[in-house]
Structure formats: C-alpha cells, structure tokens
Amino acid sequence: MATAALELMGFFFGLFGMLGTLVATLLPYWATSAHIGPNIVTAVVTMKGLWMECVYQSTGAFQCETYNTLLGLTTDLQAARAMMVISSIFSVMAIAVSTIGMQCTVCMDGSSFKSKVAGVGGSLFLLAGLLSLIPVSWKTHELVQSFYMQNIPSSLKFEIGDCLYVGLASSLLSMLGGGLLSASYCDDMEGSRGTRRHYPYPDRTGPRGTSHLMAYHPATQHSNTNPKLANKNQTLNSHTSTDTHSTAPAQDSRKAARQNTAAGYDVTGYV
C-alpha cells in the first residue's frame, strides 16, 4: 500500500512537472524588459523566449516575431532549445512508462518486470528534470549577471521572466516525482529479497546431505539412586513375577479343558 502511494505521488509530481516544462518551453516569458533609471516608460514591454520575441503595448496590442534563423542564434539559446525539447520528450515518455509500471494499473499485472518499468519511468523523470533545470539556471544566471553590469545601458537590461520560475518549479517537481518512483522501486526490490522466517527447527542434513540421527540411549539407573525407591521397585518386580508364575498353570488347565470339550463333538454336532 505504501509503495502504491509513493508511485501515485511521484506520477502526479512528474505530470505537473511535464506540464510546467511544456509551458516554459513554448511561452516567450523568459526575459522581460527592466524599467529602471531613465527607462521608466512602461508603455512598451519587451519579452523574449526560446522561439520568439514579443512586444506588448499599453494600448493592448500584442505583437510577436519568431526567430527566422536557426544557425544565427546564440549558442546558449540553441542549447536551451535542445535541452527543453529533449526534456519534454523524456517527460512524455516517463508518463507513458510509469503508467504501465505502477501497481494501481492492470498493465503487465502479475509480471516480475512491472516494478522495474516503474523504476525506468522514475529515471526518465529524473533525467527530464535535470535537462530542464540546466537551461533555466543558465538563463537566470546570465540575466542576473547582465543586470548588474555597469557598462550595459538600462534600456537593454532584462529581468527574470515568469517562464524561468515555472521552469525551475517544474524541473524540481519532475526530479521529485522521479525520485519517489525510484524509491518505490527500490522498496519493492528490498521487499522481494526478504526471506520468510522459519521456525528454528534443527538441521537434519549434514554438509553433504547426510542425515544426523541421534542415537537412542535407554535410561539407566545411576548409582546415586534412592535406596528406598530401589527396594520398592524390587518388591514390585518380585510380586509381578510370582503372579505371572501362579496364573500360568491355571490358564493351561482351562485351555486343555476347552480342547477336550471340542474333541467330544463331531462336525454334525452329535457325540
């Protein structure tokens, strides 16, 4: 029961992490324009993401322009794209694999590989969370470093966007879900290794299968036996032997009389 609860918690954490990773990958809120110093005009807000750059005006107009080139992008942006996409793919695969391997599902029911499949799903969640955490942390560090540089004008400075917070939370949720699934798999493996405790019966087989038989030793009287008990036993034995000898002739005479009576009659019942 505890293993199934761990698997359900890990699955839902990983599911929320996958949704957060998809949102952080697609939306253009990785960096927003900073309004500091002389740049206090908030009529225009610039936002940058992995796939597009958007401008929001105070009049309500929202315009986005995708990056038309792939090789012309910076190296960190290309790496962030690749890692987030791979993380999303691994999250989807982890959802599918974990659904098959969890104890609350009927897929592969009764198979010994069911818990191993759940462990594989947990590993995929861990890998997906790690892959999404790297570009999010990288971009956050870059924004913080550029924000405090004095040689950069205020109009070109950006702050941390909402997608970075979502990406950080989703990566942590994915790794937490993967850890719970892996822990449930390890707990199941430890339970399967446990051996049943038998009662402490003596071992009847030797090192080569030979049986150890204990020889029967009849009880013997010790020299320190009570003299009164010994005399009483001798008296009882003597009386028993006397009775036996006295009753033996009587039994023989009765047996002879029966044989004589039977001999006096023939088969037809007449003498």
C-alpha positions as CSV (number, residue, x, y, z in Angstrom):
1,M,0.0,0.0,0.0
2,A,2.8,2.4,0.8
3,T,4.6,1.6,-2.4
4,A,1.4,2.3,-4.4
5,A,1.0,5.7,-2.6
6,L,4.6,6.6,-3.4
7,E,4.1,5.7,-7.1
8,L,0.9,7.8,-7.3
9,M,2.6,10.8,-5.7
10,G,5.6,10.5,-8.0
11,F,3.4,10.2,-11.0
12,F,1.4,13.3,-10.3
13,F,4.5,15.3,-9.4
14,G,6.1,14.2,-12.7
15,L,2.8,15.1,-14.6
16,F,2.8,18.6,-13.1
17,G,6.5,18.9,-14.0
18,M,5.8,17.9,-17.5
19,L,3.1,20.5,-17.9
20,G,5.3,23.2,-16.5
21,T,8.1,22.2,-18.8
22,L,5.9,22.5,-21.8
23,V,4.6,25.9,-20.7
24,A,8.1,27.2,-20.1
25,T,9.3,25.9,-23.4
26,L,6.5,27.4,-25.5
27,L,5.8,30.8,-23.9
28,P,8.0,33.8,-24.6
29,Y,8.4,35.0,-21.0
30,W,12.0,34.1,-20.3
31,A,13.2,37.7,-20.0
32,T,11.2,40.9,-19.7
33,S,12.4,44.4,-20.1
34,A,13.5,46.2,-16.9
35,H,12.1,49.6,-16.2
36,I,14.9,51.2,-14.1
37,G,16.7,54.6,-14.2
38,P,15.7,56.8,-17.1
39,N,13.9,53.8,-18.7
40,I,10.7,54.3,-16.7
41,V,8.3,54.3,-19.6
42,T,6.1,51.3,-19.2
43,A,4.0,51.9,-22.4
44,V,6.0,49.1,-24.1
45,V,7.1,45.8,-22.6
46,T,9.5,43.6,-24.4
47,M,9.6,39.9,-23.8
48,K,12.0,37.2,-25.1
49,G,11.6,33.5,-25.2
50,L,13.2,30.5,-26.9
51,W,11.2,30.7,-30.1
52,M,10.0,34.3,-30.4
53,E,10.3,37.9,-29.2
54,C,7.2,39.8,-28.3
55,V,6.2,43.4,-27.7
56,Y,3.2,44.4,-25.5
57,Q,1.9,48.0,-25.8
58,S,-0.2,49.8,-23.3
59,T,-2.9,50.1,-25.9
60,G,-3.5,46.4,-25.7
61,A,-1.6,45.4,-28.9
62,F,0.5,42.3,-28.6
63,Q,2.9,41.5,-31.4
64,C,5.3,38.6,-31.6
65,E,8.0,37.8,-34.1
66,T,9.6,34.4,-34.4
67,Y,13.3,33.9,-34.9
68,N,13.7,33.4,-38.6
69,T,17.2,31.8,-38.4
70,L,18.5,28.8,-36.6
71,L,22.2,29.0,-37.1
72,G,22.3,32.7,-36.5
73,L,21.1,32.3,-32.9
74,T,23.5,32.4,-30.0
75,T,25.0,29.1,-28.7
76,D,23.2,29.3,-25.3
77,L,19.9,29.8,-27.0
78,Q,20.4,26.8,-29.3
79,A,21.5,24.7,-26.3
80,A,18.5,25.8,-24.3
81,R,16.1,24.9,-27.1
82,A,17.6,21.5,-27.5
83,M,17.6,20.7,-23.8
84,M,14.0,21.9,-23.2
85,V,12.7,19.9,-26.2
86,I,14.5,16.7,-25.1
87,S,13.3,17.3,-21.5
88,S,9.7,17.5,-22.8
89,I,10.1,14.3,-24.8
90,F,11.6,12.4,-21.8
91,S,8.7,13.7,-19.6
92,V,6.1,12.3,-22.1
93,M,7.9,9.0,-22.3
94,A,8.2,8.9,-18.5
95,I,4.4,9.4,-18.2
96,A,3.7,6.5,-20.6
97,V,6.2,4.1,-19.0
98,S,5.2,5.0,-15.4
99,T,1.5,4.4,-16.3
100,I,2.4,0.8,-17.4
101,G,4.7,0.1,-14.4
102,M,2.6,1.4,-11.5
103,Q,0.8,-1.0,-9.2
104,C,-2.6,0.7,-9.5
105,T,-2.8,-0.2,-13.2
106,V,-3.6,-3.5,-14.8
107,C,-0.9,-3.3,-17.5
108,M,1.6,-6.2,-17.0
109,D,-0.2,-7.3,-14.0
110,G,1.5,-10.3,-12.4
111,S,4.7,-9.8,-14.2
112,S,8.0,-9.5,-12.3
113,F,9.1,-6.6,-14.6
114,K,6.3,-4.3,-13.5
115,S,8.3,-2.7,-10.7
116,K,11.3,-2.4,-13.0
117,V,9.2,-0.5,-15.6
118,A,8.1,1.9,-12.8
119,G,11.8,2.4,-11.9
120,V,12.6,3.2,-15.6
121,G,9.8,5.8,-15.6
122,G,11.3,7.4,-12.5
123,S,14.7,7.5,-14.1
124,L,13.2,9.3,-17.1
125,F,11.6,11.8,-14.9
126,L,14.9,12.5,-13.1
127,L,16.7,12.9,-16.4
128,A,13.9,15.2,-17.8
129,G,14.1,17.4,-14.7
130,L,17.8,17.7,-14.9
131,L,17.7,18.6,-18.5
132,S,15.2,21.4,-17.9
133,L,17.0,22.7,-14.9
134,I,20.2,23.3,-16.7
135,P,19.0,25.9,-19.3
136,V,16.7,27.6,-16.7
137,S,19.6,28.0,-14.3
138,W,21.9,29.1,-17.1
139,K,19.5,31.8,-18.4
140,T,18.8,33.0,-14.8
141,H,22.5,33.4,-14.1
142,E,23.0,35.3,-17.4
143,L,20.2,37.7,-16.7
144,V,21.4,38.4,-13.2
145,Q,25.0,39.0,-14.3
146,S,24.0,41.3,-17.2
147,F,21.6,43.3,-14.9
148,Y,24.3,44.3,-12.6
149,M,26.8,45.2,-15.3
150,Q,27.5,49.0,-15.3
151,N,28.6,49.2,-19.0
152,I,25.2,48.0,-20.2
153,P,22.6,50.7,-20.7
154,S,19.4,50.4,-18.7
155,S,17.2,50.1,-21.9
156,L,19.0,46.8,-22.7
157,K,18.7,45.2,-19.3
158,F,16.2,42.5,-18.7
159,E,14.7,40.9,-15.7
160,I,13.8,37.3,-14.9
161,G,10.6,36.3,-16.7
162,D,7.8,34.2,-15.4
163,C,8.8,31.2,-17.5
164,L,12.0,30.8,-15.7
165,Y,10.2,30.5,-12.4
166,V,7.8,28.0,-13.9
167,G,10.7,26.1,-15.5
168,L,12.5,25.9,-12.2
169,A,9.5,24.7,-10.3
170,S,8.6,22.1,-13.0
171,S,12.2,20.8,-13.1
172,L,12.1,20.3,-9.3
173,L,8.7,18.6,-9.5
174,S,9.9,16.3,-12.2
175,M,13.0,15.3,-10.2
176,L,10.9,14.8,-7.0
177,G,8.5,12.6,-8.9
178,G,11.3,10.6,-10.4
179,G,12.9,10.2,-7.0
180,L,9.6,8.9,-5.5
181,L,9.1,6.4,-8.3
182,S,12.7,5.2,-8.0
183,A,12.3,4.9,-4.2
184,S,9.2,2.8,-4.6
185,Y,11.1,0.5,-7.0
186,C,13.9,0.2,-4.5
187,D,11.5,-0.5,-1.7
188,D,9.8,-3.2,-3.8
189,M,13.1,-4.8,-4.6
190,E,14.1,-4.9,-0.9
191,G,10.8,-6.5,-0.1
192,S,11.2,-9.2,-2.7
193,R,14.7,-10.0,-1.4
194,G,13.4,-10.6,2.0
195,T,13.2,-14.3,3.1
196,R,10.5,-15.9,5.1
197,R,11.4,-16.6,8.7
198,H,11.1,-20.3,9.5
199,Y,10.7,-21.8,12.9
200,P,14.1,-22.8,14.4
201,Y,13.8,-26.5,13.6
202,P,17.1,-28.4,13.9
203,D,19.0,-29.0,10.7
204,R,18.7,-32.7,9.8
205,T,21.0,-32.7,6.9
206,G,24.8,-32.6,7.0
207,P,27.1,-30.7,4.8
208,R,26.7,-33.4,2.1
209,G,23.1,-34.3,2.6
210,T,23.8,-37.0,5.2
211,S,21.2,-37.1,7.9
212,H,22.2,-36.6,11.5
213,L,20.3,-39.2,13.6
214,M,20.6,-39.0,17.3
215,A,21.2,-42.4,18.8
216,Y,18.6,-43.6,21.5
217,H,20.2,-44.2,24.8
218,P,17.9,-46.0,27.3
219,A,17.6,-44.6,30.7
220,T,19.9,-46.2,33.2
221,Q,19.9,-46.2,36.9
222,H,22.5,-44.1,38.5
223,S,24.5,-45.2,41.4
224,N,23.1,-42.4,43.5
225,T,19.5,-43.6,43.2
226,N,17.5,-43.5,46.4
227,P,17.8,-47.0,48.2
228,K,14.2,-46.9,49.4
229,L,12.9,-46.5,45.8
230,A,15.2,-49.3,44.6
231,N,13.9,-51.7,47.3
232,K,10.3,-50.8,46.4
233,N,10.9,-51.5,42.7
234,Q,12.5,-54.9,43.5
235,T,9.5,-55.8,45.7
236,L,7.0,-54.9,42.9
237,N,9.0,-56.9,40.3
238,S,9.0,-60.0,42.6
239,H,5.3,-59.8,43.1
240,T,4.7,-59.4,39.4
241,S,6.8,-62.4,38.6
242,T,5.1,-64.5,41.3
243,D,1.6,-63.6,40.0
244,T,2.7,-64.5,36.5
245,H,4.0,-67.9,37.5
246,S,0.8,-68.6,39.6
247,T,-1.6,-67.7,36.8
248,A,0.2,-69.6,34.1
249,P,-0.9,-73.2,35.3
250,A,-4.5,-72.1,35.6
251,Q,-4.5,-70.8,32.1
252,D,-3.0,-74.0,30.8
253,S,-5.7,-76.2,32.5
254,R,-8.5,-74.0,31.1
255,K,-7.1,-74.3,27.6
256,A,-6.8,-78.1,27.9
257,A,-10.5,-78.5,29.1
258,R,-11.7,-76.4,26.2
259,Q,-9.8,-78.7,23.7
260,N,-11.2,-81.8,25.3
261,T,-14.8,-80.5,25.1
262,A,-14.4,-79.6,21.5
263,A,-13.0,-83.1,20.7
264,G,-16.1,-84.7,22.1
265,Y,-18.4,-83.4,19.3
266,D,-18.1,-84.2,15.6
267,V,-19.0,-82.0,12.7
268,T,-22.7,-82.9,12.8
269,G,-23.0,-81.8,16.5
270,Y,-23.6,-85.4,17.8
271,V,-21.3,-87.2,20.2
